[in-house]
Amino acid sequence: MRVVHENEKLSILDVRVLMNDNTEIDIEIQLAYYGTWAERTTFYLSKMLAEQTGINLTYSNIKKCVGINILDFNFTKDDEFYKTYHIREDKTNQIFTDILEWHIIELPKLPSKTNGTALYNWAKFIKAEKRDELKMLAEKDKYINEAFKHLEIVSQNKEKQIEYTSRLKALTDYNSIMEERFEKGRQEGRQEGRQEGRQEGRQELLKELIKMGVTLPDELLSDIKNK
């Protein structure tokens, strides 16, 4: 499991899996929205590819890298909750290479009616908040049932429950702050003083995150002290 920055612990669960065919998969659950998410996921999937170094490495045996991204916010403007992305030629749509591949699930777009696929059931399970709903989904799939059993064990741990509740509150506060900042910037979007306003908003957001108990990287802390 990888955590890039301390403050990302509130928003990112990252698991790397090596499949039997040597495909490397990065599974990430992203709860908090931020505007450069696409650039971030591209950077880290490319980094996985670049990490495949060694004396016996040749271009022909480079492992395929797949990103599975589960988002608790809307990334695209359409209504489809699941998408796959590849590197393609613009006009013919021909695949340039399949060495990098992204799968994106947008949980807010999950329809209430099932489409009968295992993917839908897993997305529904991840999004579910009530135990009855989790149990019902577990009864439909043996693999989901295994996940449900582990979830039951974790839920009996009081410390884990408190940690989950605190984490959820922090994320809700963070998303609310981001939404307010965006709306304020949109309404006051005058050219004059725009840069100054962005910097001021950044400072306010960092201070709010500290109040929420988020541990910030040293470079962000020094940024506050210097202002």
C-alpha positions as CSV (number, residue, x, y, z in Angstrom):
1,M,0.0,0.0,0.0
2,R,1.4,3.4,-1.0
3,V,0.7,6.8,0.5
4,V,2.3,9.6,-1.4
5,H,1.8,12.4,1.1
6,E,0.7,12.4,4.7
7,N,-2.4,14.4,4.0
8,E,-3.4,11.9,1.3
9,K,-4.1,9.3,4.0
10,L,-7.5,10.8,4.3
11,S,-8.5,10.3,0.7
12,I,-6.5,7.5,-0.9
13,L,-6.4,3.7,-0.5
14,D,-3.8,2.3,-2.9
15,V,-3.1,-1.4,-3.4
16,R,-0.7,-2.9,-6.0
17,V,-1.4,-6.4,-7.4
18,L,0.7,-8.6,-9.6
19,M,-1.4,-11.0,-11.7
20,N,-0.4,-14.4,-12.8
21,D,0.3,-13.1,-16.3
22,N,2.7,-10.5,-14.8
23,T,0.2,-7.6,-15.3
24,E,0.7,-5.0,-12.6
25,I,-2.5,-3.4,-11.3
26,D,-2.8,-0.4,-9.1
27,I,-6.2,-0.2,-7.3
28,E,-7.0,3.2,-5.9
29,I,-10.1,4.5,-4.1
30,Q,-10.2,8.3,-4.2
31,L,-12.8,9.9,-2.0
32,A,-11.9,13.6,-2.1
33,Y,-12.1,15.6,-5.3
34,Y,-9.3,17.7,-6.7
35,G,-8.8,19.1,-10.1
36,T,-5.5,17.5,-11.1
37,W,-6.6,13.9,-10.4
38,A,-6.2,12.8,-14.0
39,E,-2.6,14.0,-14.2
40,R,-1.9,12.4,-10.8
41,T,-3.1,8.9,-11.8
42,T,-1.3,9.2,-15.2
43,F,1.9,10.1,-13.4
44,Y,1.8,7.2,-10.9
45,L,0.8,4.6,-13.5
46,S,3.7,5.8,-15.7
47,K,6.0,5.6,-12.6
48,M,5.0,1.9,-12.2
49,L,6.1,1.3,-15.7
50,A,9.4,3.1,-15.2
51,E,10.1,1.1,-12.0
52,Q,10.5,-2.0,-14.1
53,T,14.3,-1.8,-14.2
54,G,16.8,-4.6,-14.2
55,I,19.7,-6.1,-16.2
56,N,17.4,-8.6,-18.0
57,L,14.7,-6.1,-18.9
58,T,13.9,-5.7,-22.6
59,Y,11.1,-3.8,-24.3
60,S,9.4,-7.1,-25.2
61,N,9.0,-8.2,-21.6
62,I,7.8,-5.0,-20.0
63,K,4.8,-5.7,-17.8
64,K,1.5,-4.1,-18.6
65,C,0.3,-1.6,-16.0
66,V,-3.4,-1.2,-15.3
67,G,-5.0,1.5,-13.1
68,I,-8.3,0.7,-11.5
69,N,-9.7,3.9,-10.0
70,I,-12.8,4.0,-7.9
71,L,-13.9,7.6,-7.5
72,D,-16.5,9.0,-5.0
73,F,-16.9,12.1,-7.2
74,N,-17.9,12.8,-10.8
75,F,-14.9,12.9,-13.1
76,T,-16.7,13.1,-16.5
77,K,-19.9,14.9,-17.6
78,D,-21.8,11.9,-18.9
79,D,-23.9,9.4,-17.0
80,E,-21.8,6.3,-17.5
81,F,-20.4,5.0,-14.2
82,Y,-17.7,2.8,-15.7
83,K,-15.1,3.7,-18.4
84,T,-11.9,2.3,-19.8
85,Y,-9.1,4.5,-21.3
86,H,-6.3,3.5,-23.6
87,I,-3.6,5.3,-25.7
88,R,-5.1,5.6,-29.2
89,E,-4.6,7.3,-32.6
90,D,-6.8,10.3,-32.9
91,K,-8.4,9.7,-36.3
92,T,-8.6,5.9,-36.7
93,N,-9.0,5.1,-33.0
94,Q,-6.3,2.4,-33.4
95,I,-4.6,1.3,-30.2
96,F,-1.0,2.7,-30.1
97,T,0.0,0.4,-27.2
98,D,-1.9,-1.4,-24.5
99,I,1.0,-1.2,-22.0
100,L,-1.0,1.4,-20.0
101,E,-4.7,1.1,-19.3
102,W,-7.1,2.9,-17.0
103,H,-10.4,1.6,-15.6
104,I,-12.5,4.3,-13.9
105,I,-15.6,3.8,-11.7
106,E,-17.6,6.9,-10.6
107,L,-19.7,5.8,-7.6
108,P,-22.1,8.8,-7.7
109,K,-23.2,7.7,-11.1
110,L,-24.1,4.2,-10.1
111,P,-27.7,3.5,-11.2
112,S,-30.2,2.2,-8.6
113,K,-31.1,-0.7,-10.9
114,T,-28.6,-3.4,-11.5
115,N,-27.2,-4.3,-14.9
116,G,-26.6,-7.9,-13.9
117,T,-22.8,-7.7,-13.9
118,A,-20.2,-8.6,-11.2
119,L,-18.7,-5.1,-11.7
120,Y,-22.0,-3.5,-10.7
121,N,-22.3,-5.6,-7.6
122,W,-18.8,-4.7,-6.5
123,A,-19.4,-1.0,-7.1
124,K,-22.7,-1.3,-5.2
125,F,-20.9,-3.1,-2.3
126,I,-18.2,-0.4,-2.1
127,K,-20.8,2.4,-2.1
128,A,-23.2,0.7,0.3
129,E,-23.6,2.2,3.8
130,K,-26.2,-0.1,5.4
131,R,-25.4,-3.6,6.7
132,D,-28.6,-5.1,5.2
133,E,-27.5,-3.9,1.7
134,L,-24.0,-5.2,2.2
135,K,-25.4,-8.6,3.3
136,M,-27.8,-8.8,0.4
137,L,-24.9,-8.2,-2.1
138,A,-22.7,-10.8,-0.2
139,E,-25.3,-13.4,-0.8
140,K,-25.1,-13.0,-4.5
141,D,-21.4,-13.5,-4.9
142,K,-18.9,-15.7,-3.1
143,Y,-16.1,-13.2,-3.5
144,I,-18.1,-10.3,-2.2
145,N,-19.2,-12.6,0.7
146,E,-15.5,-13.0,1.6
147,A,-15.1,-9.3,1.6
148,F,-18.2,-8.9,3.7
149,K,-16.8,-11.3,6.3
150,H,-13.7,-9.3,6.7
151,L,-15.7,-6.1,6.9
152,E,-17.7,-7.6,9.7
153,I,-14.6,-8.4,11.7
154,V,-13.3,-4.8,11.2
155,S,-16.7,-3.3,12.2
156,Q,-16.5,-5.1,15.6
157,N,-13.3,-3.1,16.4
158,K,-14.3,0.1,18.3
159,E,-11.0,1.8,17.5
160,K,-11.5,1.2,13.8
161,Q,-15.1,2.5,14.0
162,I,-13.9,5.7,15.6
163,E,-11.1,6.1,13.0
164,Y,-13.6,5.6,10.2
165,T,-16.1,8.1,11.6
166,S,-13.3,10.7,12.1
167,R,-12.0,10.1,8.6
168,L,-15.4,10.4,7.0
169,K,-16.1,13.7,8.9
170,A,-12.7,15.1,7.7
171,L,-13.4,14.2,4.1
172,T,-16.9,15.7,4.2
173,D,-15.4,18.9,5.7
174,Y,-12.7,18.9,3.1
175,N,-15.1,18.5,0.1
176,S,-17.4,21.2,1.5
177,I,-14.5,23.6,1.8
178,M,-13.3,22.9,-1.7
179,E,-16.8,23.4,-3.1
180,E,-17.2,26.7,-1.3
181,R,-13.9,27.9,-2.5
182,F,-14.7,27.0,-6.1
183,E,-18.1,28.7,-6.0
184,K,-16.7,31.8,-4.4
185,G,-13.9,32.0,-7.0
186,R,-16.5,31.5,-9.8
187,Q,-18.7,34.3,-8.6
188,E,-15.9,36.7,-8.0
189,G,-14.1,35.7,-11.1
190,R,-12.8,39.1,-12.1
191,Q,-9.5,39.3,-14.0
192,E,-8.1,42.0,-11.6
193,G,-6.8,40.5,-8.5
194,R,-7.5,36.9,-9.6
195,Q,-4.0,35.6,-8.8
196,E,-4.0,37.2,-5.4
197,G,-7.4,35.7,-4.7
198,R,-6.2,32.3,-5.6
199,Q,-3.2,32.5,-3.3
200,E,-5.4,33.8,-0.4
201,G,-7.9,31.0,-0.9
202,R,-5.1,28.5,-0.9
203,Q,-3.9,29.9,2.5
204,E,-7.3,29.7,4.0
205,L,-7.8,26.1,2.8
206,L,-4.5,25.0,4.3
207,K,-5.4,26.5,7.6
208,E,-8.8,24.8,7.5
209,L,-7.2,21.5,6.8
210,I,-4.9,22.0,9.9
211,K,-8.0,22.7,12.0
212,M,-9.5,19.4,10.7
213,G,-6.4,17.5,12.0
214,V,-4.9,16.8,8.6
215,T,-1.1,16.3,8.7
216,L,0.4,18.5,5.9
217,P,3.7,18.0,4.2
218,D,6.6,20.3,5.4
219,E,6.6,22.3,2.1
220,L,2.9,23.3,2.7
221,L,3.5,24.2,6.3
222,S,6.4,26.4,5.4
223,D,4.2,28.0,2.7
224,I,1.8,29.1,5.5
225,K,4.6,30.4,7.8
226,N,6.1,32.5,5.0
227,K,2.8,34.4,4.3
